């Protein structure tokens, strides 16, 4: 039996990026998300776990070129989509592994 891909393509405000959902199945993700962690930049670190440094830089460059900056609201949209993909509810719903989420 072929192993199921953990790479999902998502779209945020016209920008498509590949996310490795399996990267979030790591205790470091929960350590970063710990309530005691008050660094605002922790959100960026968490996002980089799934899309990588290069993926983050490409996303950053795209939005800076398009809007003059990478907005916090754009990062929030990305997280809303990502958390939907990694939640038990999403995996139980039978979504196709190639489904694209658009927000």
C-alpha positions, 0 to 999 in steps of 0.5 A, spaced: 500 500 500 502 506 498 504 511 503 499 517 504 502 524 502 502 529 508 503 535 503 497 539 502 496 545 498 493 551 501 491 558 498 491 564 502 489 571 498 491 568 491 498 565 494 498 557 493 503 554 498 505 547 500 505 545 507 507 538 510 502 537 515 506 531 518 511 537 520 506 539 525 506 532 529 512 534 533 512 535 540 516 542 538 510 545 535 506 544 542 512 547 546 512 553 541 504 553 542 505 553 550 501 558 553 507 560 557 511 562 550 509 570 550 514 571 544 509 574 538 514 571 533 513 564 535 507 564 530 512 565 525 516 559 528 510 555 528 508 556 520 516 555 518 515 548 521 510 546 516 512 550 510 520 551 511 524 557 511 524 557 504 517 557 503 516 562 508 521 567 505 517 566 498 510 567 501 513 573 505 516 576 498 510 575 494 505 579 499 511 584 500 511 585 492 503 585 492 501 589 498 507 592 501 508 588 507 506 581 510 500 582 514 498 579 521 491 578 518 494 574 512 498 569 517 492 568 521 488 566 515 494 561 514 493 558 521 486 558 520 487 553 514 493 549 517 489 548 524 483 546 520 487 541 516 491 538 522 485 537 527 482 531 528 475 533 525 478 535 518 482 528 518 475 524 520 471 528 515 474 524 509 477 530 505 481 528 499 489 529 500 489 534 494 484 538 497 485 546 496 483 550 502 481 557 499 480 563 504 
